[in-house]
Every structure is written in structure tokens, then in C-alpha cells.
Amino acid sequence: SVLFYHILLLLLFYSFFSFVVLSFCLFFFFFLMIRRPPRSTLSSSSAASDVYKRQVLQRTLLQLLLVGSAMATSTQNPMIASLGDRQLFQYRKDPEAKLDSFTGLSEHDRDEMWSFDDGSTLQSKIRSLENFTVDTFIDVKLVGFDGEGERELKLLEEELVRFFQDLKPETAVPVLHPDPTYKHTLPIKIRNLYQVVFAKHDLTRRINHVLHQELVGKGKTRVPIELIDQIIEADFKETSLSTTLYILNPKIPLDRHGNRIAYTYFKESWPCPTSVWMGLEERYLWVDMSSLGTPEYGPSTMGQGVVTDYALPKLAHYSAHGEVLSHELISHMVSLVKRTCHHIISPSLDRFPMSMAAHNTVQLIRIRDSPSPSNSQFDYKAIQTEIGKLGLANQRIDFREHTTTLAECIECGVALESARRSITNTPEGARETLTIDFLDSAILHYGLSQTLDRIPGYYPAQFPGHKVVHLILFDLDSEQMLLLDQNHQAVSGSDEMVIALETQAGKLRLDMSCNENAVSVRSNDATRPTLAALLTTIWAVGASDTGWEASTGEVVVDWLWSSGPSVTSALSGGRTIGIQIRDAAHSSLLYSIINDILTETHGFVISLAKYNKEIDELLHHRDHKLFVQRWNILLYKLHQAGLYMSLHNFEHALYFLRSCQHDVNALRTLVHKAGKSLHSSMSCKQIFENAESGSVQMGLLVAGVLGLLLLFVCCLSAGDKYKKQLFRERVIRSKSVGR
């Protein structure tokens, strides 16, 4: 009867699950099919619109199937698909996962749902930990490749899919500057799942209309970014479900002489025009490959990753005899997608390991030349607003400020002067050699780290239990051109210290150029570089131009996306942390927690596996059953954490990772118990072997002693015989003499 009840329950569950999935799919199907197209969509585009809707529906179903299959296969028990989260996910009651969810499971639930043992060895369990993967869904949406763009180019989906299939889908999480005890990659894999999508004709036509209106109607050569970005953002909100890279191929407007107009995009107060952009609040990016006026930007004198006219795939570069070399063009487009993923969508961690406490404090220490306020434009409130967006769960970030002077803090002045350096430089085309002064940030960092506890009025011990990040801002009245390490207004340190520098020298020229024009910054405003340095120090978010390439073992520099709204680049004029950087900051924190869980579990499991013993041989049946249950739950929670990270739900992913620690502690206790059992059995075996070897040695000793005694007895008997024989000979000899 119990078996019949379980079978009936299982059938009811499958029926209910199938009904829910089918209803959800039908709802999406009819919703997408009956929705009216925009008024500007002509009847000729209805077929393409329907194709696009089907592609969106396919991606929706794919994600639903992924979620369902992931939950169902986590422990090979189908009931987990509906009951796992309900039993183990207590985010509302316990958002910090301080309670062990395992203790809330009934004995029946533990036996029915979590006691499945696949018979895998400890080595197999170790390998399963090494396969932790986070999926990233990426839509590559092509705009103007359906015959309505430049040169009426048409690309086939089959060609594009074949090129994307050649991309390596899985890569390990890269780290730029790991500690000496760590590698440049973490034991965590990122799997990029690409899908090529053709945009609706209406999107291409709207972009063509805006470009024609600005370039021909108004006679401009620079288009405001907002005009195109608003169109892209509206399309993304309407149709996209995941991170989307729009590759634009609009028609290039012609001037009155019939020549193509070279245009580019600009944003007010931005130091450099651009042909690429990314959303601040939505996960989309776009690049216009028809922009013939693509600026050239990057390091002025020396450096890698300089963006030239050939950095983007242009039809003009892949045309011969009036025909487009589609294969070469597609290869460059796929390379562009790969570069974007490497630097923006799944960027490298700047350093590792990193940690994020529950309570964090950013302590600004402003050091001035004199007590009177300077003309500083440093916006500490703006930094507080942006950094405040990055807290996860119940994490708290406080901001404090302390002001002193060089006269009060003599050690600060000594550290500042000790870090002064100078170099000579002869600019290209100049006859005179210039002497450039700068501050060595490493020396300045060392001097300040020895001085913190002696700054007048500041007491580091006033923040017990807090992770304190010291932000040291030198607010100087000097009109001298002065930078940190020749090219920076702020730098980050590995020990929770950021150093920033402001002077009254006006505009400072950096070793960066845009269209052969030097890029400059205001010397009295270090807000943006300080914000970038804090992101690196606290969340290990590096510059968007730098990444680690594991296949070559080298640092790769690419400045392409640095002209977009990125606070990590001097080519950007933005002070707002966009959603891409927020995702990178949250992912860095979660990657650090995942690495700690995997490393700790791998350590105590492999310590037992090296003895070639299995856990069921060393634990009592009850303890082995508990080990299997805890192991299944740990794998389930890790899988759910990865799934929620794929869906950009970092709060829920963090909950599951915190909850994993209870299972890791329980598993460690059981493994130690198994280790004691193994130690006891090995000790008994050693005693037995010692006893056996001792008995053999004793037997040999006794045999030797008996042999010696036997030899001694034989010698004695032989001596007696010899004595008797001598006595007889003497008697006989004496008788013969008497005669």
C-alpha cells in the first residue's frame, strides 16, 4: 500500500508539473502571437516579425526547460523539482541563512528526497565539485542584415550559427592579479550560451530614419547617443530576455554629391566620440559597424589595445568587386562578440582572494595643505550614492570623513615627499626635453600604511568588527602638474587602501589620445577615478580594457568599450555605475564564496580519498546515510546558486551559498569521524602485524637457544666418551708395566 501511495503521488506530481509547463507555454504563445505590431511596422515585415517572436518563444522555453531539468537532475530524484526550494529556501524567514535548513527536514523527507546514493566513489565526488558552471545567456541581435541595411546585405542564420559553434563555450573565471598562492583561474567555469537573433525590420527603419534626419536633414556628422540608445533600449525591454549585443548595420546616408557621410556618436562632456555603447540600467550593448567616422583612441606613446578604424567589422573592409566577403566579415563579427564577453559581460577579477564583510566602512581621510577649504570638486556624496547600490542582502556600507593638514600630520608630509619622482620625456615633434614629476604610489602607500594610527584625531580602532577601507585624498593647493604613477589620479591597494590626488593645476594631460587629441582631466576633481579605485579595492572590479587570457597566459588589453559609460576609464565621462559593473561586483563576491566552499570541501574529501577507502566502509550505516543526504543537499544548493547567478538573481544565489556552509561543516565532521575509524583500523593492523613479526622473531630466538643447548649437550657427551677412553688406555698401560 505504501508503494502504491508513492507511485500515485509521483504520477500526480508529474501530471501537475506538465500541466503548469504546458499552460505557461500556451500563455506565452498566444501572448506573443496576438500582440499587435507597432504602427510603423509595414505588412511586408510581418513574416520577419513572426520569425523573431518564435525565436523569443524558443529562448523562453529553453530557459524553462533548463530550470526544470536542473532542478530535477540535481540528485536524480524528480520530487526535488517541486519540493527542493520550498524546503531548503527560507530566504524570507532567514535572509542571512544563519539556520541550518537540514534540521527543518522531516525524517521522511530526508529518506525520500535526499538519500539517493549513486554509488560514486570519493574520487568521483571530487570531480563533481570541479564541474561547477555558471551559464550566461547572450543574444547577438543583428540589425540591418536582412537586406534593409548598408549595401542591402543579407546573412544566413546557418552561417552565423556555424561560426559561433566554433567558439569555446566554457572558460574558467580569470584573475588578473592573484596572490602568489593562487592561480590566474578559479575552479569555476563560465559557459556562454549564444543565440543569433535577427531584429525586426521596423528597428532597422527607425535607426535609418534617425541617422538620415540628423546627418542629411540637419547637416551634422556627429549623432547624439541618446537618439539611438533610446530606440535600442525600447526594443530590448519589449523583446529580449537576456544580455543582448546589438550589431547595427544601418544604411549610411548620402550627401548631396552622392557620397557616404562619415559619422560618429557623441555625448555631452564626454572626452571622446564613440561607435559603441551599453545600457546603464538594462543588460544590452550596441555597436554601429556602419559608422565610418570611428575614432581612434588609446595610449598615446606606448601600450596595447589601441582602437583603430579596423577594430570594428566594416563592410568597406570586406568588399571586393562589389561583393561582400561574408565569411571574413562574420569571422570579425564573432571575434567582436568574444572580445565583448571577455571584457564586459564576463570580465576578469582584478585580484584574488577578496572578502566582503557584513559591515563595511569607507573612511575618507582628506589631507590638505592648509586649514582653509580649497577649490576641490571632489564629490563624496556621489561616491556614496553609487557605492550604496552594490550591497547584497543585509550588507551594510557606511561612509565617514576625517580632515587633517600636512602641518598636523607630519608623517603624511614625509610620506608624500618620499614618493616624489621625476622622469624626462621628449614629446613627438618637440625639440626640448621635459621633466615630469609624479608620485610613486607604492612608496606612498607604504608610508601611509605606517602612519594611519598616528593621524591626529583619527583612531582606527573605533570600528571593531568592520572591514574598513581607507580613502586617503591629498587635496593640495599646488599648481604643479602632478599625478600618481605618471597617469592616474587615484590608485587602489590590496590591503583596503585607496590613494587619490587633487591639485590646482587646471587640466592634466594623460598619456591617452582620441583622434590624435590628448585626453585631459581636471586636476581638482578625482571623483570618477576614486570611484573606480574603490570598485577595485572592495569588489575586485578591474578596468574594462584589461583582462586575463587563460589560453595564452597573458594580459590582454582592449580599449574598445572604454569610450562607453564605464567609470573605470579616463575615456569615459560617466560617474554612474552601470548594471554591467554591478553584475561584475556581485559576481566577484559570489565567486569568492564559491571558491572557498569548493576548496574546503575538496580538501577534507581528498584527504580521505588518498587512502583508497570509501566512505561506506568507514562509517556506520546511519552516519553513511547522513553523509549521502548532506552531500546531495550540498550539490543541490550549489546548483541552485549557479542557476540564480545565470538569472542575475544574486540575492538568492548568495542565500544558497551561505546555506551551503552548514552542510560543509556537517560533512567535515563526518569525514573526520571516518578518518578516526580509519586511523583506529590502521593502528590495530599495525599492532597485529607487529605481533606477528614479534612471534616469528621469538620462535627464531628459541630455536637458536635450543640449538645451542643441543650443541652444548653433544659436546659434553662427546667429552665424557673421550675421558672414558683415555682412562681405559691408562689402565691398560699400567697393567702392562706391572708385568
C-alpha positions in Angstrom: 0.0 0.0 0.0 2.9 2.3 0.8 4.4 1.6 -2.6 1.1 2.3 -4.4 0.8 5.5 -2.5 4.2 6.7 -3.6 3.5 5.7 -7.2 0.2 7.6 -7.2 1.9 10.6 -5.6 4.6 10.6 -8.3 2.0 10.4 -11.1 0.0 13.2 -9.6 3.2 15.3 -9.4 4.2 14.7 -13.0 0.7 15.5 -14.2 0.6 18.8 -12.2 4.1 19.8 -13.4 3.2 19.0 -17.0 0.0 21.0 -16.8 1.8 24.0 -15.3 4.5 24.0 -18.0 2.0 23.5 -20.8 -0.2 26.3 -19.5 2.8 28.6 -19.2 3.9 27.9 -22.8 0.4 28.3 -24.2 0.1 31.6 -22.4 3.4 32.9 -23.9 2.5 31.5 -27.3 -0.9 33.3 -27.5 0.5 36.4 -25.9 3.3 36.8 -28.5 1.0 35.8 -31.4 -1.9 38.1 -30.7 0.1 41.2 -29.7 -0.3 43.9 -32.3 2.8 45.1 -34.1 3.9 48.7 -33.9 2.0 51.1 -36.1 5.2 51.9 -38.1 5.6 48.2 -39.0 4.6 47.6 -42.6 2.9 44.5 -43.8 6.0 43.3 -45.6 7.8 42.9 -42.3 5.1 40.7 -40.7 6.9 37.5 -41.7 10.2 38.6 -40.1 8.3 39.8 -37.0 6.7 36.4 -36.6 10.1 34.7 -37.0 11.6 36.9 -34.3 8.7 36.2 -32.0 9.2 32.5 -32.5 12.9 32.9 -31.6 12.0 34.7 -28.4 9.5 32.0 -27.6 12.1 29.3 -28.2 14.5 31.1 -25.8 11.8 31.3 -23.2 11.1 27.6 -23.4 14.8 26.8 -23.4 15.2 28.6 -20.1 12.2 26.9 -18.6 13.5 23.5 -19.6 16.9 24.4 -18.3 15.5 25.4 -14.9 13.3 22.3 -14.7 15.9 19.8 -15.8 18.5 21.4 -13.5 16.2 21.0 -10.5 15.1 17.5 -11.5 18.6 16.1 -12.0 20.3 17.6 -9.1 20.0 14.4 -7.1 18.3 12.2 -9.6 15.0 12.5 -7.7 12.1 14.1 -9.6 10.3 15.2 -6.5 13.0 17.7 -5.8 11.9 19.7 -8.7 8.9 21.0 -6.8 9.8 20.5 -3.2 13.5 21.3 -3.0 13.2 25.1 -2.9 10.2 25.0 -0.7 12.0 23.0 1.9 15.5 24.5 1.7 14.9 28.1 0.5 13.9 30.1 3.6 15.0 33.5 2.3 12.1 35.5 3.8 12.4 34.0 7.3 16.2 33.7 7.4 17.8 36.0 4.7 21.3 35.5 6.0 21.0 31.7 6.1 22.0 31.5 9.8 19.8 28.5 10.4 20.6 25.0 9.0 17.7 24.2 6.7 18.6 20.5 7.0 17.4 20.4 10.6 13.9 21.5 9.4 13.5 18.5 7.2 11.5 15.6 8.5 12.9 12.1 8.6 10.5 11.1 5.8 11.6 13.9 3.5 15.3 13.1 4.2 14.8 9.5 3.3 12.5 10.1 0.2 14.3 13.0 -1.3 17.9 13.2 -0.3 19.0 9.6 0.4 19.7 8.6 -3.2 23.2 7.1 -3.4 24.5 6.6 -7.0 27.4 4.6 -5.7 30.0 7.1 -6.8 33.5 6.9 -5.3 35.2 9.7 -3.4 37.2 10.5 -6.5 34.0 10.9 -8.5 32.6 13.2 -5.9 35.7 15.3 -6.1 35.4 15.5 -9.9 31.7 16.6 -9.5 32.9 19.6 -7.4 35.3 20.6 -10.2 32.4 20.9 -12.7 30.7 24.0 -11.1 29.4 26.1 -14.0 27.6 29.4 -14.3 25.6 29.8 -17.6 25.4 33.2 -19.3 22.7 33.7 -21.9 23.8 36.0 -24.7 21.6 37.1 -27.6 23.5 38.5 -30.6 20.9 40.6 -32.4 21.7 41.6 -36.0 20.1 44.9 -37.1 20.1 45.7 -40.8 21.4 42.3 -42.0 18.1 41.4 -43.7 18.5 43.4 -46.8 17.4 46.8 -45.4 20.8 47.9 -44.2 24.0 49.1 -45.8 24.6 47.5 -49.3 21.4 45.5 -48.7 23.5 42.9 -47.0 21.8 39.6 -46.2 23.4 37.0 -43.9 22.2 33.5 -43.4 21.5 32.2 -39.9 23.2 28.9 -40.7 26.5 30.6 -41.5 26.4 32.6 -38.3 25.5 29.7 -36.1 28.3 27.6 -37.5 30.9 30.3 -36.6 29.5 30.7 -33.1 29.6 26.9 -32.5 33.4 27.1 -33.1 33.8 29.4 -30.0 35.0 27.7 -26.9 31.8 27.8 -24.7 33.4 27.2 -21.3 36.2 29.2 -19.7 37.5 29.3 -16.2 36.9 32.5 -14.2 40.1 34.6 -14.9 42.0 36.6 -12.3 44.5 39.4 -13.2 46.5 39.7 -10.0 46.1 36.7 -7.8 48.1 36.2 -4.6 51.2 34.0 -5.1 49.4 31.0 -3.6 46.6 31.2 -6.2 46.4 30.7 -9.9 45.2 33.0 -12.6 42.0 31.0 -12.9 39.4 29.8 -10.3 37.9 26.3 -10.2 34.6 27.8 -11.5 33.6 27.7 -15.2 31.6 30.3 -17.2 29.6 28.9 -20.1 28.4 31.4 -22.7 25.2 30.2 -24.5 24.9 32.2 -27.7 21.8 32.7 -29.8 21.8 34.7 -33.1 18.6 36.8 -33.5 17.6 38.8 -36.5 15.9 42.1 -35.5 12.6 43.2 -36.9 12.6 45.4 -40.0 11.0 48.2 -38.0 14.0 48.5 -35.8 16.3 49.0 -38.8 14.0 51.5 -40.3 13.7 53.6 -37.2 17.5 53.8 -36.9 17.9 54.6 -40.6 15.3 57.4 -40.2 17.1 59.0 -37.2 20.5 58.9 -39.0 19.1 60.4 -42.1 17.3 63.2 -40.2 20.5 64.1 -38.2 23.1 63.7 -41.0 21.1 64.9 -44.0 18.3 67.0 -42.6 20.5 68.9 -40.0 23.8 68.5 -41.8 25.7 67.1 -38.8 28.4 64.5 -38.7 28.0 63.6 -35.0 24.8 62.0 -33.8 23.7 62.3 -30.1 24.0 58.8 -28.5 20.6 59.3 -26.8 18.7 59.2 -30.1 19.9 55.7 -31.0 20.2 54.4 -27.4 16.5 55.1 -26.7 15.5 53.1 -29.7 17.7 50.2 -28.7 16.5 50.3 -25.0 12.9 50.2 -26.1 13.4 47.2 -28.3 15.4 45.4 -25.5 12.6 45.9 -23.0 10.0 44.7 -25.5 11.7 41.6 -26.9 14.8 40.5 -25.1 15.1 38.1 -22.1 18.9 38.1 -21.5 22.1 40.0 -22.1 21.9 41.3 -25.7 24.6 42.6 -28.0 23.1 44.6 -30.9 25.3 44.8 -34.0 24.0 47.6 -36.2 24.3 47.8 -40.0 22.1 50.8 -40.9 22.2 52.4 -44.3 24.8 55.2 -44.5 23.1 58.4 -45.6 24.4 60.2 -48.7 25.3 63.8 -49.1 24.1 66.0 -52.0 27.1 64.8 -54.0 26.1 61.1 -53.5 29.0 60.4 -51.1 28.5 58.4 -47.9 28.6 60.6 -44.8 31.2 59.6 -42.3 29.6 59.9 -38.9 30.1 59.0 -35.3 28.3 59.4 -31.9 28.9 61.8 -29.1 27.7 62.6 -25.6 28.0 65.9 -23.9 31.0 66.3 -21.6 32.5 63.0 -22.9 36.2 63.3 -23.8 35.9 61.1 -26.9 33.3 60.2 -29.5 32.4 56.6 -30.0 30.7 53.9 -32.0 29.8 51.6 -29.1 27.6 52.0 -26.1 26.0 50.0 -23.3 22.9 50.4 -21.2 23.1 51.8 -17.7 20.1 50.1 -16.2 19.4 47.3 -18.8 21.7 44.5 -19.9 22.3 45.5 -23.5 25.2 46.7 -25.6 25.3 48.0 -29.2 27.9 48.7 -31.8 27.4 50.5 -35.1 29.6 49.0 -37.8 28.4 51.5 -40.4 30.0 54.4 -38.6 32.7 55.4 -41.0 34.0 58.1 -38.5 35.0 55.6 -35.9 37.5 57.4 -33.6 41.0 56.1 -32.9 41.7 56.1 -29.2 44.0 54.5 -26.6 47.5 55.1 -25.2 49.4 58.0 -26.9 53.0 56.9 -26.7 53.1 53.2 -26.0 50.6 50.5 -25.0 48.4 47.7 -26.3 44.8 47.6 -27.4 44.7 50.9 -29.3 41.3 51.2 -31.2 41.7 52.0 -34.9 39.4 52.1 -37.8 39.9 48.3 -38.3 38.8 47.5 -34.7 35.2 47.1 -35.9 33.9 44.9 -38.7 33.2 47.4 -41.6 31.6 46.4 -44.9 34.1 48.7 -46.6 36.9 46.4 -45.3 35.3 43.2 -46.6 34.1 44.2 -50.0 35.8 43.2 -53.3 34.4 43.8 -56.8 31.1 45.0 -55.4 30.5 41.8 -53.3 30.8 41.4 -49.6 33.2 38.7 -48.3 30.6 37.3 -45.9 32.8 34.6 -44.3 35.6 37.1 -43.4 33.0 39.6 -42.2 31.3 37.0 -40.0 34.7 36.0 -38.5 35.3 39.5 -37.4 31.8 39.9 -36.0 32.3 36.7 -33.9 35.6 38.0 -32.8 33.9 41.2 -31.7 31.4 39.2 -29.6 34.2 37.2 -28.0 36.0 40.4 -27.1 32.8 41.9 -25.6 32.2 38.9 -23.5 35.8 38.8 -22.3 35.9 42.4 -21.2 32.3 43.4 -20.4 29.8 40.6 -20.0 32.2 38.1 -18.1 35.2 40.3 -17.1 38.3 39.2 -15.2 38.6 39.7 -11.5 41.3 42.2 -10.7 42.6 40.3 -7.7 42.0 37.3 -5.6 41.3 36.4 -2.8 38.8 39.0 -1.7 36.3 39.3 1.1 33.2 41.3 1.9 32.1 41.6 5.5 28.6 42.2 6.7 29.5 45.6 7.9 31.9 47.8 5.8 33.1 51.3 6.3 34.7 53.6 3.7 36.8 56.1 5.7 37.8 59.3 3.8 40.8 61.0 5.2 41.3 64.3 3.5 44.8 65.8 3.8 45.1 69.5 2.9 47.9 71.9 2.6 46.2 74.4 4.8 43.1 74.6 7.1 41.2 76.8 4.6 39.0 75.0 2.0 40.4 74.5 -1.4 38.7 74.6 -4.9 38.2 70.9 -4.8 35.4 69.4 -6.9 35.6 66.0 -5.2 32.0 64.7 -4.8 32.0 62.3 -1.9 28.2 62.2 -1.8 28.1 61.0 -5.4 30.5 58.2 -4.5 28.3 57.2 -1.5 25.3 57.1 -3.8 26.9 54.8 -6.3 28.7 52.5 -3.9 25.5 52.2 -1.9 23.9 50.4 -4.9 26.3 47.4 -4.5 25.3 46.0 -1.1 23.9 42.4 -1.2 21.3 41.0 1.2 21.9 42.6 4.7 25.4 44.0 3.9 25.9 47.5 5.2 28.2 50.1 3.9 28.9 53.2 6.0 30.8 56.4 5.0 32.8 58.6 7.3 35.1 61.6 6.8 38.1 63.0 8.6 40.1 66.1 7.7 43.6 67.0 8.7 46.5 69.0 7.3 50.1 68.3 6.4 51.2 70.6 9.3 49.2 68.4 11.8 50.2 65.1 10.2 53.9 65.4 9.7 54.3 61.8 8.8 51.8 62.2 6.0 54.0 65.0 4.6 57.1 62.9 4.9 55.4 60.0 3.0 54.3 62.4 0.3 57.7 63.9 -0.3 59.4 60.5 -0.1 57.2 59.3 -3.0 58.1 62.2 -5.4 59.9 61.0 -8.5 60.7 62.6 -11.9 61.4 61.5 -15.5 62.4 63.2 -18.7 60.3 63.0 -21.8 60.6 64.4 -25.3 57.2 64.7 -27.0 57.0 63.7 -30.6 58.0 66.7 -32.8 59.3 68.7 -29.9 62.9 69.9 -29.6 63.0 70.3 -25.9 63.1 67.6 -23.3 60.5 68.0 -20.5 60.9 67.0 -16.9 57.8 65.4 -15.5 57.2 65.0 -11.7 54.9 62.3 -10.3 54.3 60.3 -7.1 55.3 56.6 -6.8 52.1 55.1 -5.4 53.8 52.0 -4.0 56.2 54.1 -1.9 53.4 56.5 -0.9 51.2 53.5 0.0 53.8 52.0 2.3 54.5 55.3 4.1 50.8 55.9 4.7 50.2 52.4 6.0 52.8 53.0 8.7 51.1 56.3 9.6 47.4 55.6 9.9 47.4 55.1 13.7 49.3 58.4 14.2 47.0 60.7 12.2 45.8 63.4 14.6 42.1 62.9 15.6 41.7 59.6 13.8 41.6 56.3 15.7 41.4 53.1 13.5 40.2 51.0 16.5 36.9 52.8 16.6 35.4 50.4 14.0 35.6 46.9 15.8 34.3 44.1 13.6 34.2 46.3 10.5 36.0 46.0 7.2 37.5 49.4 6.9 38.6 50.8 3.5 40.8 53.9 3.9 40.4 56.5 1.2 43.4 58.9 1.5 42.8 62.1 -0.5 45.6 64.6 -0.9 43.9 67.9 -1.5 46.8 70.2 -2.5 46.9 73.8 -3.3 49.9 73.3 -5.6 49.6 74.4 -9.3 52.2 71.8 -10.3 51.2 69.1 -12.8 51.3 66.0 -10.5 49.8 62.5 -11.0 50.2 59.1 -9.4 52.4 56.8 -11.4 52.5 59.4 -14.2 49.0 58.7 -15.4 46.5 58.3 -12.5 44.5 60.5 -10.1 43.6 57.5 -7.9 45.1 54.0 -7.4 43.8 51.0 -5.4 45.8 48.9 -2.9 45.5 45.3 -2.0 45.1 46.0 1.8 41.9 48.1 1.7 43.5 51.4 0.9 42.8 53.9 -1.9 45.1 56.9 -2.6 43.7 59.9 -4.5 45.4 63.1 -5.5 44.0 66.6 -6.4 45.9 69.8 -7.2 45.0 73.2 -8.7 47.0 72.8 -11.9 43.9 73.0 -14.2 43.7 70.4 -16.9 46.1 67.4 -16.7 47.1 65.7 -19.9 47.1 61.9 -19.7 49.1 59.5 -21.8 45.8 58.9 -23.7 44.6 60.3 -27.0 41.4 60.3 -29.1 41.7 61.2 -32.8 45.2 62.4 -32.1 43.9 64.8 -29.5 45.3 64.4 -26.0 42.8 63.3 -23.3 42.9 65.6 -20.3 41.2 65.6 -16.8 40.5 68.3 -14.3 43.2 68.2 -11.6 40.8 69.3 -8.9 38.3 66.5 -9.4 39.3 62.9 -8.7 35.7 61.6 -8.2 35.5 59.2 -11.1 38.9 57.6 -10.7 38.4 57.3 -7.0 35.1 55.5 -7.6 36.9 53.2 -10.0 39.6 52.5 -7.4 37.1 51.7 -4.7 35.4 49.2 -7.0 38.8 47.5 -7.5 39.7 47.5 -3.8 36.4 46.3 -2.4 34.9 44.2 -5.2 37.9 43.4 -7.4 36.3 45.0 -10.4 39.1 45.9 -12.8 39.3 48.3 -15.8 37.1 47.4 -18.7 40.2 47.5 -21.0 42.2 44.7 -19.3 41.6 41.0 -19.0 43.4 37.7 -18.5 43.6 35.3 -21.4 44.0 31.8 -19.9 44.7 30.2 -23.3 47.9 32.3 -23.8 48.7 33.0 -20.2 48.9 36.7 -20.9 47.2 40.0 -20.0 45.0 41.2 -22.9 44.4 45.0 -23.3 41.5 46.2 -25.5 40.2 49.8 -25.2 37.2 49.3 -27.5 34.5 49.6 -24.8 36.4 52.2 -22.7 34.7 55.0 -24.5 31.3 53.9 -23.3 29.7 54.7 -19.9 32.4 53.0 -17.9 33.7 54.7 -14.7 36.9 52.6 -14.9 38.3 54.5 -18.0 39.5 58.1 -18.4 38.0 58.0 -21.9 34.5 58.0 -20.2 32.9 61.0 -18.7 30.5 59.0 -16.6 30.2 58.8 -12.8 27.3 56.3 -12.7 27.9 52.6 -12.0 26.0 50.8 -14.8 24.4 47.4 -14.5 27.3 45.6 -16.1 29.7 46.8 -13.4 27.1 46.0 -10.7 26.9 42.4 -12.1 30.7 42.2 -12.1 30.9 43.3 -8.5 28.2 40.9 -7.3 29.7 38.0 -9.3 33.2 38.7 -7.8 31.8 38.4 -4.3 29.9 35.2 -5.1 32.9 33.6 -7.0 35.0 34.2 -3.9 32.4 32.4 -1.7 32.0 29.5 -4.2 35.8 29.1 -4.3 36.0 28.9 -0.5 33.3 26.2 -0.4 34.8 24.1 -3.2 38.3 24.4 -1.8 37.3 23.5 1.7 35.2 20.5 0.6 37.8 19.3 -1.8 40.4 19.5 0.9 38.8 17.2 3.5 37.3 14.8 1.0 40.6 14.2 -0.9 42.4 13.8 2.5 40.3 10.7 3.0 40.3 9.5 -0.7 44.1 9.1 -0.8 43.8 6.0 1.5 41.8 4.2 -1.2 38.9 3.7 1.2 35.3 4.6 0.5 33.1 6.4 3.0 30.6 3.5 3.4 33.5 1.3 4.5 34.4 3.6 7.3 31.1 4.9 8.7 28.3 3.2 10.4 25.2 2.8 8.2 23.4 5.6 9.9 26.3 8.0 9.5 26.8 7.0 5.9 23.2 7.7 5.2 23.6 11.1 6.8 26.7 11.8 4.7 24.8 10.9 1.5 21.9 13.2 2.4 24.2 16.1 3.2 26.2 15.6 0.1 23.1 15.6 -2.1 21.8 18.8 -0.5 25.2 20.5 -0.9 25.2 19.7 -4.6 21.6 20.9 -4.9 22.4 24.2 -3.2 25.5 24.8 -5.3 23.5 24.1 -8.5 20.7 26.4 -7.4 23.3 29.1 -6.6 24.7 28.8 -10.1 21.2 28.8 -11.6 20.3 32.0 -9.8 23.5 33.6 -10.9 22.7 32.8 -14.5 19.4 34.6 -14.0 21.2 37.6 -12.3 19.4 37.0 -9.1 22.4 37.5 -6.9 20.4 37.8 -3.6 19.0 34.3 -3.8 22.3 32.9 -5.1 24.1 34.4 -2.0 21.4 32.8 0.3 22.1 29.3 -1.1 25.9 29.8 -0.9 25.6 30.9 2.7 23.4 28.0 3.5 26.0 25.6 2.0 28.3 26.3 4.9 26.1 24.3 7.2 26.3 21.3 5.0 30.1 21.7 4.5 30.6 21.8 8.3 28.4 18.6 8.8 30.3 16.8 6.0 33.7 17.8 7.5 32.6 16.3 10.9 31.5 13.0 9.2 34.8 12.8 7.2 36.8 13.4 10.4 34.8 10.6 12.1 35.6 8.3 9.2 39.2 9.4 9.5 39.3 8.4 13.1 37.8 5.0 12.2 40.5 4.6 9.5 43.2 5.6 12.0 41.9 3.0 14.5 41.8 0.2 12.0 45.3 1.1 10.7 46.6 1.1 14.3 45.1 -2.3 15.1 46.5 -3.7 11.8 49.9 -2.3 12.8 49.7 -3.9 16.2 48.7 -7.2 14.6 51.5 -7.1 12.1 53.9 -6.2 14.9 52.7 -9.1 17.0 53.1 -11.5 14.0 56.5 -10.3 13.3 57.4 -10.5 17.0 56.3 -14.1 17.3 58.4 -15.1 14.4 61.4 -13.4 15.9 60.7 -15.1 19.2 60.5 -18.5 17.5 63.8 -18.0 15.8 65.4 -17.0 19.1 64.0 -20.0 20.9 65.2 -22.3 18.1 68.6 -20.7 18.2 68.8 -21.2 22.0 67.7 -24.8 21.8 70.2 -25.4 19.0 73.0 -24.0 21.2 71.8 -26.2 24.2 71.8 -29.3 22.0 75.2 -28.5 20.7 76.4 -28.0 24.3 74.9 -31.3 25.4 76.5 -33.1 22.4 79.9 -31.5 23.3 79.5 -32.7 26.9 78.6 -36.2 25.9 81.5 -36.3 23.4 83.9 -35.1 26.1 82.7 -37.8 28.5 83.4 -40.5 25.9 86.8 -39.1 25.3 87.6 -39.1 29.0 86.5 -42.7 29.4 88.6 -43.8 26.5 91.7 -42.1 28.0 91.0 -43.7 31.3 90.9 -47.2 29.7 94.1 -46.6 27.9 95.9 -45.6 31.1 94.6 -48.7 32.9 95.8 -51.0 30.2 99.2 -49.2 30.0 99.6 -49.5 33.8 98.9 -53.2 33.8 101.4 -53.8 31.0 104.1 -52.0 33.0 103.4 -54.1 36.2 104.0 -57.3 34.3 
